[in-house]
Amino acid sequence: MKSANKKSFSLGFASWNNSVANLSDINWTEQLRILNDVADLITPELSLEDIIATIYLNVNHLIDAFQFAVGIYNEDEEVISYKGMIEDGKRIPDVSVDAIDDNRFASWCIRNDREIFMNDVNSEYGKYLKNKPIPLAGSDPNAALYVPLKLHNKVVGLITVRTTRKNVYQQHHLYILKTVGNFIVRALELAEISSRPFVKGEGMLKEWRWRNEKDLSPTSKKALQILTDREKGVLLLLATGLSNKSLATKLFVSPTTVKTHTLNIYQKMNVSNRTSAILKAMELGWFF
């Protein structure tokens, strides 16, 4: 299965790479740098509204995000809730969308687990809906991208960018939006994991602990042994959602020292940010 997934990814990436290879006016190095910066800015202590605002300030360097929003899907209530929506740099009112409404782009995206790509909403809405919907908040867009957010192969929401201009989006913008969406999903998952009250006995809270190395798989054990004892301590504290400044206070060191430790951890774990590092540690079974 992993081999098939790897082959599918390789084919998909090759297709995307070929489609944008001739776009010589795009500075890919700069775009990748900005994406990496976005990933580093998203930490589990941020609220969804903070995450959206943080992304908005950076993603406009990559894509026309006149409107930027993240919708969280509540499967039990069949509702998509938007919080922290931004238009032209300003917050607009939060709204909720009926997930079974057959005349909403967001609902179509969630129900079908598929992306929406429109460069001219007036002429392309028919590919998705019978009638052009009236916006519940903000301006009427002329172009829009919607991407479903998935966690453990289950749709948990969507991310969208919209603009009043036409014909501004290219295929690589969809990949950028998918990447940013993955940052959001990982941050939300980590925030939920870090804040979950693990109960042991009569209401006693259980803190994150390192699993005994003898209980780890050979691959997991080998990866863990690369880290120093200090780096293990820093990694465990990262899982609590503390900022670098708070970590420095707790460890009685400077924020610069903490930054050095985290960068060493990222390099040794072959990840680019704290969210990826913590999730990888959890996937390897280091914490319990």
Residue pairs with C-beta under 8 A, 6 or more apart in sequence:
16 171
16 172
16 175
19 171
19 172
20 26
20 170
20 171
20 172
23 170
23 172
26 172
31 62
31 176
34 58
34 61
34 62
35 62
35 176
35 179
35 180
36 272
36 273
37 58
38 54
38 55
38 58
38 59
38 180
38 183
39 183
39 272
39 273
39 275
39 276
40 272
40 273
40 274
41 54
41 55
41 58
42 51
42 54
42 55
42 183
42 184
42 186
42 187
42 273
42 275
43 187
43 241
43 243
43 274
43 275
44 187
44 190
44 191
44 194
44 241
44 275
44 278
45 191
45 241
45 242
45 243
46 54
46 187
46 191
47 84
48 70
48 72
48 83
48 84
48 188
49 83
49 84
50 84
51 70
51 84
51 184
51 187
52 68
52 69
52 70
52 83
52 84
52 85
52 86
53 84
53 86
55 68
55 180
55 183
55 184
56 65
56 68
56 86
56 89
59 65
59 68
59 161
59 176
59 180
62 173
62 176
63 161
63 169
63 173
63 176
63 177
64 143
64 161
64 163
64 165
64 168
64 169
65 161
65 163
66 87
66 88
66 139
66 141
66 161
66 162
66 163
66 164
66 165
67 85
67 86
67 87
67 88
67 138
67 139
67 141
67 160
67 161
67 162
67 163
68 85
68 86
68 87
68 160
68 161
69 82
69 84
69 85
69 86
69 159
69 160
70 82
70 83
70 84
70 149
70 157
70 158
70 159
70 160
70 184
71 80
71 81
71 82
71 97
71 106
71 110
71 157
71 158
71 159
71 160
72 80
72 81
72 83
72 156
72 157
73 79
73 80
73 99
73 110
73 155
73 156
73 157
73 158
74 80
74 81
74 99
78 98
78 99
78 100
79 96
79 97
79 98
79 99
80 96
80 97
80 98
80 99
80 106
80 107
80 110
80 157
80 158
81 94
81 95
81 96
81 97
82 94
82 95
82 96
82 97
82 137
83 94
84 91
84 94
85 91
85 92
85 93
85 94
85 95
85 137
85 138
86 92
87 138
87 139
92 137
92 138
93 137
94 137
95 136
95 137
97 104
97 106
97 107
97 136
98 104
98 107
99 106
99 107
99 110
99 111
100 107
100 111
101 107
102 108
102 129
102 130
103 129
103 130
103 131
103 133
104 129
104 133
105 116
105 125
105 128
105 129
105 133
105 144
105 146
105 160
106 146
106 158
106 160
108 114
108 116
108 128
108 129
109 115
109 116
109 146
109 147
109 148
109 158
109 160
110 148
110 155
110 157
110 158
113 148
113 150
113 155
114 148
115 145
115 146
115 147
115 148
115 174
116 128
116 144
116 145
116 146
117 145
117 169
117 174
118 124
118 125
118 127
118 143
118 144
118 145
119 143
119 166
119 167
119 168
119 169
120 142
120 143
120 166
120 167
121 132
121 141
121 142
121 143
121 144
122 132
122 142
125 131
125 132
125 133
134 140
135 141
138 162
139 164
140 164
141 162
141 163
141 164
142 163
142 164
142 165
142 166
143 162
143 163
143 165
143 166
143 167
143 168
143 169
144 160
144 161
144 162
144 163
145 160
145 161
145 162
145 169
145 173
145 174
145 177
146 158
146 159
146 160
147 158
147 159
147 160
147 174
147 177
147 178
147 181
148 155
148 157
148 158
149 155
149 156
149 157
149 158
149 159
149 181
149 184
149 185
150 156
150 185
151 185
151 188
151 189
156 185
156 188
158 181
159 177
159 180
159 181
159 184
161 173
161 177
183 275
186 275
186 276
186 279
187 275
189 279
190 239
190 241
190 275
190 278
190 279
191 241
193 239
193 282
194 239
194 240
194 241
195 241
197 205
198 205
198 206
198 207
199 205
199 206
200 206
208 236
208 239
208 240
208 287
208 288
209 287
209 288
210 232
210 236
210 286
210 287
210 288
211 285
211 286
211 287
211 288
213 221
213 224
215 285
216 224
216 284
216 285
216 286
217 285
219 284
220 284
220 285
220 286
223 269
223 284
224 232
224 284
224 286
226 268
226 269
227 235
227 265
227 268
227 269
230 261
231 261
231 264
231 265
231 268
233 251
234 247
234 251
234 258
234 261
234 262
234 265
235 265
235 277
235 278
235 281
235 286
236 287
237 247
237 250
237 251
238 247
238 262
238 274
238 277
238 278
239 278
239 281
239 282
239 287
242 250
244 255
244 258
244 259
244 262
245 255
247 255
247 258
248 254
248 255
248 257
248 258
251 257
251 258
262 274
262 277
265 277
266 272
266 273
266 274
266 276
266 277
269 276
269 277
269 280
269 281
271 277
271 280
281 287
